[in-house]
């Protein structure tokens, strides 16, 4: 590893190489605006209603064609920033939630979370996910938007060892290492994105 390499630049390079979208933001307000903007631009999640392939009544057909309200799941934010996100989302017709993710398992558009650390050598996010709400927000959303303070980026996993021990000291502990968007391949090696997790991962490098 080149000791003179800027960890932030290295993290951006490695995360981009594994299909993450990386952007820099000057403040949490900038991160909130980013999440709202991509939620505005994406098509709403559409739940597949059983029976929609069959002939239906007019009311039934209308239900099949109805897109649900867009949803941003944002657990773990400070009350100040959640209130700002929730208020701005409401103005755009977007539902913003910080709990109750199990009621929206089929249709969360954006999971908006804070990362605890980043590992530059692999472009990996480290997220303490002891909260089930946080785990669901990072796993079931179509797009995951993670805010990572630049001061929390470490060059290698070894550099993170002591802080990782402190992060996982509670028992039981659930800490996630997230590298790129969800991807899998079948036996014929056909790559598919978003099957076991978010289709897109957006990492916002916060200037702090």
DRENPA-3360 file (N, C-alpha, C; in nm, 2 decimals, always signed):
BEGIN
1 = XXXXXXXX = +0.08/-0.12/+0.00/+0.00/+0.00/+0.00/+0.09/+0.13/+0.00 ~ +0.06/+0.22/-0.08/+0.14/+0.34/-0.09/+0.10/+0.43/+0.02 ~ +0.20/+0.46/+0.11/+0.17/+0.54/+0.23/+0.14/+0.68/+0.20 ~ +0.17/+0.73/+0.08/+0.15/+0.86/+0.05/+0.01/+0.88/-0.02 ~ -0.06/+0.77/-0.04/-0.19/+0.78/-0.11/-0.29/+0.84/-0.02 ~ -0.37/+0.93/-0.06/-0.48/+1.00/+0.01/-0.59/+0.89/+0.03 ~ -0.62/+0.86/+0.16/-0.72/+0.75/+0.18/-0.86/+0.79/+0.12 ~ -0.90/+0.92/+0.12/-1.03/+0.95/+0.07/-1.03/+0.93/-0.08;
9 = XXXXXXXX = -0.92/+0.97/-0.15/-0.92/+0.94/-0.30/-0.91/+0.79/-0.33 ~ -0.84/+0.72/-0.25/-0.83/+0.57/-0.27/-0.97/+0.51/-0.24 ~ -1.04/+0.55/-0.14/-1.17/+0.50/-0.11/-1.26/+0.52/-0.23 ~ -1.26/+0.65/-0.28/-1.35/+0.68/-0.39/-1.32/+0.59/-0.51 ~ -1.19/+0.57/-0.54/-1.15/+0.49/-0.66/-1.20/+0.35/-0.64 ~ -1.17/+0.29/-0.52/-1.21/+0.15/-0.50/-1.36/+0.13/-0.50 ~ -1.43/+0.22/-0.43/-1.58/+0.20/-0.43/-1.64/+0.22/-0.56 ~ -1.59/+0.31/-0.64/-1.64/+0.33/-0.78/-1.61/+0.20/-0.86;
17 = XXXXXXXX = -1.50/+0.13/-0.84/-1.47/+0.01/-0.92/-1.56/-0.10/-0.89 ~ -1.63/-0.10/-0.78/-1.73/-0.20/-0.75/-1.87/-0.15/-0.76 ~ -1.89/-0.06/-0.85/-2.02/-0.01/-0.89/-2.09/+0.08/-0.79 ~ -2.03/+0.13/-0.69/-2.09/+0.23/-0.61/-2.08/+0.37/-0.67 ~ -2.18/+0.45/-0.64/-2.18/+0.59/-0.69/-2.13/+0.67/-0.57 ~ -2.02/+0.75/-0.60/-1.95/+0.82/-0.49/-1.96/+0.97/-0.52 ~ -2.00/+1.05/-0.42/-2.01/+1.19/-0.43/-1.97/+1.26/-0.30 ~ -1.92/+1.38/-0.31/-1.88/+1.45/-0.19/-1.98/+1.56/-0.15;
25 = XXXXXXXX = -2.01/+1.57/-0.02/-2.11/+1.67/+0.02/-2.04/+1.75/+0.13 ~ -2.08/+1.87/+0.14/-2.02/+1.96/+0.24/-2.09/+1.96/+0.38 ~ -2.21/+1.91/+0.38/-2.29/+1.91/+0.50/-2.40/+1.80/+0.50 ~ -2.46/+1.77/+0.62/-2.57/+1.68/+0.62/-2.69/+1.73/+0.54 ~ -2.70/+1.86/+0.54/-2.81/+1.92/+0.46/-2.79/+1.88/+0.31 ~ -2.67/+1.89/+0.27/-2.64/+1.85/+0.13/-2.67/+1.70/+0.11 ~ -2.64/+1.62/+0.21/-2.67/+1.47/+0.19/-2.82/+1.45/+0.19 ~ -2.90/+1.52/+0.27/-3.04/+1.51/+0.27/-3.10/+1.55/+0.13;
33 = XXXXXXXX = -3.04/+1.66/+0.08/-3.09/+1.71/-0.05/-3.06/+1.61/-0.16 ~ -2.94/+1.54/-0.15/-2.90/+1.44/-0.25/-3.00/+1.33/-0.25 ~ -3.03/+1.28/-0.13/-3.12/+1.16/-0.11/-3.26/+1.20/-0.17 ~ -3.31/+1.31/-0.14/-3.44/+1.36/-0.19/-3.44/+1.37/-0.34 ~ -3.33/+1.42/-0.40/-3.32/+1.44/-0.54/-3.32/+1.30/-0.62 ~ -3.25/+1.20/-0.57/-3.25/+1.08/-0.64/-3.38/+1.00/-0.62 ~ -3.45/+1.02/-0.50/-3.58/+0.96/-0.48/-3.68/+1.03/-0.58 ~ -3.67/+1.16/-0.60/-3.76/+1.23/-0.69/-3.75/+1.17/-0.83;
41 = XXXXXXXX = -3.62/+1.14/-0.87/-3.59/+1.10/-1.01/-3.63/+0.96/-1.04 ~ -3.62/+0.87/-0.94/-3.64/+0.73/-0.97/-3.79/+0.69/-0.97 ~ -3.82/+0.58/-1.04/-3.96/+0.54/-1.05/-3.99/+0.47/-0.91 ~ -4.11/+0.50/-0.87/-4.15/+0.44/-0.74/-4.15/+0.29/-0.74 ~ -4.12/+0.23/-0.63/-4.13/+0.08/-0.61/-4.27/+0.04/-0.64 ~ -4.29/-0.07/-0.71/-4.42/-0.12/-0.75/-4.44/-0.26/-0.69 ~ -4.53/-0.27/-0.60/-4.56/-0.40/-0.54/-4.63/-0.49/-0.65 ~ -4.59/-0.61/-0.66/-4.66/-0.70/-0.76/-4.78/-0.77/-0.68;
49 = XXXXXXXX = -4.90/-0.73/-0.72/-5.02/-0.79/-0.66/-5.05/-0.92/-0.72 ~ -5.08/-1.02/-0.63/-5.11/-1.15/-0.68/-5.24/-1.15/-0.76 ~ -5.23/-1.21/-0.88/-5.35/-1.22/-0.97/-5.36/-1.12/-1.07 ~ -5.26/-1.03/-1.08/-5.27/-0.92/-1.18/-5.26/-0.97/-1.32 ~ -5.21/-1.09/-1.34/-5.20/-1.15/-1.48/-5.33/-1.21/-1.53 ~ -5.43/-1.21/-1.44/-5.56/-1.27/-1.48/-5.66/-1.16/-1.51 ~ -5.77/-1.19/-1.59/-5.87/-1.09/-1.61/-5.93/-1.04/-1.48 ~ -5.94/-0.91/-1.46/-5.99/-0.85/-1.34/-6.10/-0.75/-1.36;
57 = XXXXXXXX = -6.17/-0.71/-1.25/-6.27/-0.61/-1.26/-6.19/-0.47/-1.28 ~ -6.27/-0.37/-1.31/-6.21/-0.24/-1.33/-6.13/-0.19/-1.20 ~ -6.19/-0.22/-1.09/-6.13/-0.18/-0.96/-6.00/-0.26/-0.94 ~ -6.01/-0.39/-0.96/-5.89/-0.47/-0.95/-5.78/-0.43/-1.04 ~ -5.81/-0.40/-1.16/-5.71/-0.36/-1.26/-5.65/-0.23/-1.22 ~ -5.73/-0.14/-1.17/-5.68/-0.01/-1.12/-5.58/-0.03/-1.01 ~ -5.61/-0.13/-0.92/-5.52/-0.15/-0.81/-5.38/-0.20/-0.86 ~ -5.38/-0.29/-0.96/-5.26/-0.34/-1.01/-5.17/-0.24/-1.08;
65 = XXXXXXXX = -5.24/-0.14/-1.13/-5.16/-0.03/-1.20/-5.12/+0.09/-1.11 ~ -5.16/+0.08/-0.99/-5.13/+0.19/-0.90/-4.99/+0.18/-0.84 ~ -4.91/+0.28/-0.85/-4.78/+0.28/-0.78/-4.80/+0.33/-0.64 ~ -4.73/+0.27/-0.55/-4.74/+0.32/-0.41/-4.66/+0.45/-0.40 ~ -4.69/+0.52/-0.28/-4.61/+0.64/-0.25/-4.47/+0.60/-0.23 ~ -4.38/+0.69/-0.28/-4.24/+0.67/-0.26/-4.20/+0.67/-0.11 ~ -4.10/+0.59/-0.07/-4.07/+0.58/+0.07/-3.92/+0.60/+0.09 ~ -3.88/+0.68/+0.19/-3.74/+0.69/+0.23/-3.73/+0.64/+0.38;
73 = XXXXXXXX = -3.65/+0.54/+0.40/-3.63/+0.49/+0.54/-3.50/+0.55/+0.59 ~ -3.51/+0.62/+0.70/-3.39/+0.69/+0.75/-3.38/+0.67/+0.90 ~ -3.34/+0.55/+0.95/-3.32/+0.52/+1.09/-3.19/+0.57/+1.14 ~ -3.18/+0.62/+1.26/-3.05/+0.65/+1.32/-3.01/+0.79/+1.30 ~ -3.09/+0.88/+1.23/-3.05/+1.02/+1.22/-3.08/+1.09/+1.35 ~ -3.01/+1.21/+1.36/-3.04/+1.29/+1.48/-3.18/+1.35/+1.46 ~ -3.26/+1.38/+1.56/-3.39/+1.44/+1.55/-3.39/+1.56/+1.46 ~ -3.29/+1.64/+1.46/-3.28/+1.76/+1.38/-3.29/+1.73/+1.23;
81 = XXXXXXXX = -3.20/+1.64/+1.19/-3.19/+1.61/+1.05/-3.30/+1.52/+1.00 ~ -3.36/+1.43/+1.09/-3.47/+1.35/+1.05/-3.59/+1.45/+1.02 ~ -3.61/+1.55/+1.11/-3.72/+1.64/+1.09/-3.71/+1.72/+0.96 ~ -3.58/+1.76/+0.93/-3.56/+1.83/+0.81/-3.59/+1.74/+0.68 ~ -3.54/+1.62/+0.69/-3.56/+1.52/+0.58/-3.71/+1.49/+0.57 ~ -3.78/+1.47/+0.68/-3.92/+1.43/+0.68/-4.00/+1.55/+0.62 ~ -3.97/+1.67/+0.66/-4.05/+1.79/+0.62/-4.03/+1.81/+0.47 ~ -3.91/+1.80/+0.42/-3.88/+1.82/+0.28/-3.94/+1.71/+0.19;
89 = XXXXXXXX = -3.94/+1.59/+0.25/-4.00/+1.47/+0.17/-4.15/+1.49/+0.16 ~ -4.21/+1.53/+0.27/-4.36/+1.55/+0.27/-4.40/+1.65/+0.16 ~ -4.32/+1.76/+0.14/-4.35/+1.86/+0.04/-4.35/+1.80/-0.10 ~ -4.27/+1.69/-0.12/-4.26/+1.63/-0.25/-4.35/+1.51/-0.26 ~ -4.43/+1.48/-0.16/-4.52/+1.36/-0.17/-4.45/+1.23/-0.14 ~ -4.34/+1.24/-0.07/-4.26/+1.12/-0.03/-4.28/+1.09/+0.12 ~ -4.30/+0.97/+0.15/-4.32/+0.93/+0.29/-4.18/+0.90/+0.35 ~ -4.15/+0.96/+0.46/-4.02/+0.94/+0.53/-4.04/+0.87/+0.66;
97 = XXXXXXXX = -3.98/+0.76/+0.69/-4.00/+0.68/+0.81/-3.86/+0.65/+0.88 ~ -3.86/+0.64/+1.01/-3.74/+0.61/+1.08/-3.76/+0.47/+1.16 ~ -3.88/+0.42/+1.16/-3.91/+0.29/+1.22/-4.03/+0.23/+1.15 ~ -4.06/+0.10/+1.18/-4.17/+0.04/+1.11/-4.14/-0.01/+0.98 ~ -4.01/-0.05/+0.95/-3.96/-0.09/+0.82/-4.04/-0.22/+0.78 ~ -4.08/-0.31/+0.88/-4.14/-0.43/+0.84/-4.28/-0.41/+0.78 ~ -4.33/-0.29/+0.79/-4.46/-0.26/+0.72/-4.44/-0.22/+0.58 ~ -4.31/-0.20/+0.54/-4.28/-0.16/+0.40/-4.18/-0.25/+0.33;
105 = XXXXXXXX = -4.18/-0.38/+0.37/-4.08/-0.46/+0.32/-4.07/-0.47/+0.16 ~ -4.18/-0.45/+0.10/-4.19/-0.46/-0.05/-4.17/-0.33/-0.12 ~ -4.14/-0.22/-0.05/-4.15/-0.10/-0.13/-4.07/+0.02/-0.07 ~ -3.95/+0.00/-0.02/-3.87/+0.11/+0.03/-3.78/+0.16/-0.09 ~ -3.80/+0.28/-0.13/-3.72/+0.34/-0.24/-3.58/+0.37/-0.20 ~ -3.56/+0.44/-0.09/-3.43/+0.49/-0.05/-3.40/+0.45/+0.10 ~ -3.29/+0.38/+0.13/-3.25/+0.36/+0.26/-3.14/+0.46/+0.29 ~ -3.16/+0.55/+0.38/-3.07/+0.67/+0.40/-3.00/+0.64/+0.54;
113 = XXXXXXXX = -2.87/+0.61/+0.54/-2.81/+0.57/+0.67/-2.67/+0.65/+0.69 ~ -2.62/+0.63/+0.81/-2.49/+0.69/+0.84/-2.39/+0.57/+0.86 ~ -2.28/+0.57/+0.79/-2.18/+0.47/+0.81/-2.08/+0.51/+0.92 ~ -2.03/+0.41/+0.99/-1.94/+0.43/+1.10/-1.80/+0.45/+1.06 ~ -1.76/+0.37/+0.96/-1.62/+0.38/+0.91/-1.62/+0.34/+0.76 ~ -1.51/+0.37/+0.69/-1.48/+0.33/+0.56/-1.34/+0.27/+0.55 ~ -1.33/+0.17/+0.46/-1.19/+0.10/+0.44/-1.15/+0.14/+0.30 ~ -1.04/+0.21/+0.29/-1.01/+0.27/+0.16/-0.96/+0.16/+0.06;
121 = XXXXXXXX = -0.88/+0.06/+0.11/-0.82/-0.04/+0.02/-0.92/-0.12/-0.06 ~ -1.05/-0.13/-0.01/-1.15/-0.21/-0.08/-1.28/-0.13/-0.11 ~ -1.28/+0.00/-0.06/-1.40/+0.08/-0.09/-1.52/+0.03/-0.01 ~ -1.49/-0.02/+0.11/-1.59/-0.09/+0.20/-1.65/+0.01/+0.31 ~ -1.78/+0.00/+0.33/-1.85/+0.07/+0.44/-1.86/-0.03/+0.56 ~ -1.84/+0.03/+0.68/-1.86/-0.05/+0.80/-1.97/+0.02/+0.87 ~ -2.08/-0.06/+0.90/-2.20/-0.01/+0.96/-2.24/-0.09/+1.08 ~ -2.24/-0.03/+1.20/-2.29/-0.10/+1.31/-2.45/-0.11/+1.30;
129 = XXXXXXXX = -2.49/-0.24/+1.28/-2.63/-0.26/+1.24/-2.70/-0.34/+1.35 ~ -2.67/-0.31/+1.48/-2.74/-0.38/+1.58/-2.89/-0.35/+1.58 ~ -2.93/-0.23/+1.53/-3.07/-0.20/+1.52/-3.13/-0.27/+1.40 ~ -3.24/-0.35/+1.42/-3.31/-0.41/+1.31/-3.36/-0.31/+1.20 ~ -3.40/-0.20/+1.25/-3.45/-0.10/+1.15/-3.34/-0.06/+1.06 ~ -3.22/-0.04/+1.12/-3.10/+0.00/+1.03/-3.07/-0.12/+0.94 ~ -3.07/-0.24/+0.98/-3.04/-0.35/+0.90/-3.13/-0.36/+0.78 ~ -3.26/-0.34/+0.81/-3.36/-0.35/+0.70/-3.35/-0.23/+0.60;
137 = XXXXXXXX = -3.32/-0.12/+0.65/-3.30/+0.00/+0.56/-3.19/-0.02/+0.47 ~ -3.08/-0.09/+0.51/-2.97/-0.11/+0.42/-2.98/-0.23/+0.33 ~ -3.08/-0.31/+0.36/-3.10/-0.44/+0.28/-3.22/-0.44/+0.19 ~ -3.33/-0.38/+0.22/-3.45/-0.40/+0.14/-3.48/-0.28/+0.05 ~ -3.41/-0.17/+0.07/-3.43/-0.05/-0.02/-3.38/-0.08/-0.16 ~ -3.44/-0.02/-0.26/-3.39/-0.03/-0.39/-3.26/+0.04/-0.41 ~ -3.25/+0.16/-0.35/-3.12/+0.24/-0.35/-3.08/+0.26/-0.20 ~ -2.95/+0.24/-0.17/-2.90/+0.27/-0.04/-2.81/+0.39/-0.05;
145 = XXXXXXXX = -2.84/+0.49/+0.03/-2.76/+0.62/+0.03/-2.69/+0.62/+0.17 ~ -2.56/+0.61/+0.17/-2.49/+0.60/+0.30/-2.40/+0.73/+0.31 ~ -2.40/+0.79/+0.42/-2.32/+0.91/+0.45/-2.20/+0.86/+0.53 ~ -2.08/+0.89/+0.48/-1.96/+0.85/+0.54/-1.87/+0.97/+0.57 ~ -1.85/+1.01/+0.69/-1.76/+1.13/+0.72/-1.61/+1.09/+0.67 ~ -1.55/+1.18/+0.61/-1.42/+1.16/+0.55/-1.32/+1.12/+0.66 ~ -1.34/+1.18/+0.78/-1.24/+1.15/+0.89/-1.25/+1.01/+0.94 ~ -1.36/+0.94/+0.90/-1.38/+0.80/+0.94/-1.32/+0.69/+0.84;
153 = XXXXXXXX = -1.25/+0.74/+0.74/-1.20/+0.65/+0.64/-1.06/+0.61/+0.69 ~ -1.04/+0.48/+0.69/-0.90/+0.42/+0.73/-0.85/+0.35/+0.61 ~ -0.71/+0.35/+0.59/-0.65/+0.30/+0.47/-0.67/+0.15/+0.45 ~ -0.65/+0.08/+0.56/-0.67/-0.07/+0.55/-0.76/-0.12/+0.67 ~ -0.80/-0.24/+0.66/-0.88/-0.30/+0.76/-0.80/-0.32/+0.89 ~ -0.67/-0.34/+0.88/-0.58/-0.35/+1.00/-0.58/-0.22/+1.07 ~ -0.59/-0.11/+1.00/-0.59/+0.03/+1.07/-0.71/+0.05/+1.15 ~ -0.81/-0.03/+1.12/-0.94/-0.01/+1.19/-0.96/-0.11/+1.31;
161 = XXXXXXXX = -0.86/-0.19/+1.33/-0.88/-0.30/+1.42/-0.92/-0.26/+1.56 ~ -0.85/-0.16/+1.62/-0.89/-0.12/+1.76/-1.03/-0.06/+1.76 ~ -1.06/+0.03/+1.66/-1.19/+0.09/+1.66/-1.30/-0.01/+1.64 ~ -1.27/-0.11/+1.56/-1.37/-0.22/+1.53/-1.40/-0.30/+1.66 ~ -1.30/-0.33/+1.73/-1.32/-0.40/+1.86/-1.41/-0.32/+1.95 ~ -1.39/-0.19/+1.96/-1.47/-0.10/+2.04/-1.62/-0.09/+1.99 ~ -1.63/-0.09/+1.85/-1.76/-0.09/+1.79/-1.84/-0.21/+1.82 ~ -1.78/-0.32/+1.83/-1.85/-0.45/+1.84/-1.84/-0.51/+1.98;
169 = XXXXXXXX = -1.81/-0.42/+2.08/-1.79/-0.47/+2.22/-1.92/-0.51/+2.28 ~ -2.04/-0.46/+2.23/-2.17/-0.50/+2.29/-2.20/-0.64/+2.24 ~ -2.27/-0.71/+2.32/-2.31/-0.85/+2.28/-2.46/-0.87/+2.29 ~ -2.52/-0.92/+2.19/-2.46/-0.96/+2.06/-2.44/-0.84/+1.98 ~ -2.36/-0.85/+1.88/-2.32/-0.74/+1.79/-2.34/-0.78/+1.64 ~ -2.39/-0.68/+1.56/-2.41/-0.71/+1.42/-2.35/-0.59/+1.35 ~ -2.23/-0.61/+1.29/-2.17/-0.51/+1.21/-2.16/-0.56/+1.07 ~ -2.20/-0.47/+0.98/-2.20/-0.51/+0.83/-2.08/-0.44/+0.76;
177 = XXXXXXXX = -2.02/-0.52/+0.67/-1.92/-0.47/+0.58/-1.99/-0.47/+0.44 ~ -2.00/-0.35/+0.38/-2.07/-0.33/+0.26/-1.98/-0.29/+0.15 ~ -1.96/-0.37/+0.05/-1.87/-0.33/-0.06/-1.95/-0.33/-0.19 ~ -1.98/-0.22/-0.24/-2.06/-0.21/-0.37/-2.20/-0.24/-0.36 ~ -2.28/-0.24/-0.47/-2.42/-0.28/-0.47/-2.43/-0.43/-0.46 ~ -2.55/-0.47/-0.43/-2.58/-0.62/-0.42/-2.56/-0.68/-0.55 ~ -2.49/-0.79/-0.56/-2.47/-0.86/-0.69/-2.46/-1.01/-0.66 ~ -2.50/-1.09/-0.76/-2.49/-1.23/-0.76/-2.48/-1.28/-0.90;
185 = XXXXXXXX = -2.45/-1.41/-0.92/-2.44/-1.47/-1.05/-2.50/-1.61/-1.04 ~ -2.56/-1.66/-1.15/-2.61/-1.80/-1.15/-2.50/-1.89/-1.20 ~ -2.53/-2.02/-1.22/-2.43/-2.11/-1.25/-2.36/-2.09/-1.39 ~ -2.43/-2.01/-1.47/-2.38/-1.97/-1.60/-2.30/-1.84/-1.60 ~ -2.28/-1.79/-1.48/-2.20/-1.67/-1.45/-2.27/-1.54/-1.51 ~ -2.40/-1.54/-1.51/-2.47/-1.42/-1.56/-2.49/-1.33/-1.44 ~ -2.43/-1.21/-1.44/-2.43/-1.12/-1.33/-2.57/-1.05/-1.32 ~ -2.62/-1.05/-1.19/-2.74/-0.97/-1.17/-2.72/-0.88/-1.05;
193 = XXXXXXXX = -2.77/-0.76/-1.06/-2.75/-0.66/-0.95/-2.89/-0.65/-0.88 ~ -2.88/-0.62/-0.75/-3.00/-0.59/-0.67/-3.09/-0.71/-0.63 ~ -3.04/-0.83/-0.65/-3.12/-0.95/-0.61/-3.13/-0.97/-0.46 ~ -3.02/-0.96/-0.39/-3.02/-0.98/-0.25/-3.00/-0.86/-0.17 ~ -3.02/-0.74/-0.23/-3.00/-0.62/-0.16/-3.02/-0.50/-0.25 ~ -2.98/-0.38/-0.22/-3.00/-0.26/-0.30/-2.95/-0.28/-0.44 ~ -3.02/-0.22/-0.54/-2.98/-0.22/-0.68/-2.86/-0.12/-0.70 ~ -2.87/-0.01/-0.62/-2.76/+0.09/-0.63/-2.72/+0.13/-0.49;
201 = XXXXXXXX = -2.58/+0.15/-0.48/-2.53/+0.20/-0.35/-2.47/+0.34/-0.38 ~ -2.51/+0.44/-0.31/-2.46/+0.58/-0.32/-2.39/+0.61/-0.19 ~ -2.26/+0.65/-0.20/-2.18/+0.68/-0.09/-2.15/+0.83/-0.09 ~ -2.19/+0.90/+0.01/-2.17/+1.05/+0.02/-2.06/+1.07/+0.12 ~ -1.95/+1.12/+0.07/-1.83/+1.15/+0.15/-1.85/+1.29/+0.21 ~ -1.87/+1.29/+0.34/-1.91/+1.41/+0.42/-1.78/+1.48/+0.46 ~ -1.77/+1.61/+0.43/-1.65/+1.69/+0.47/-1.68/+1.72/+0.62 ~ -1.58/+1.68/+0.70/-1.60/+1.71/+0.85/-1.46/+1.75/+0.91;
% end
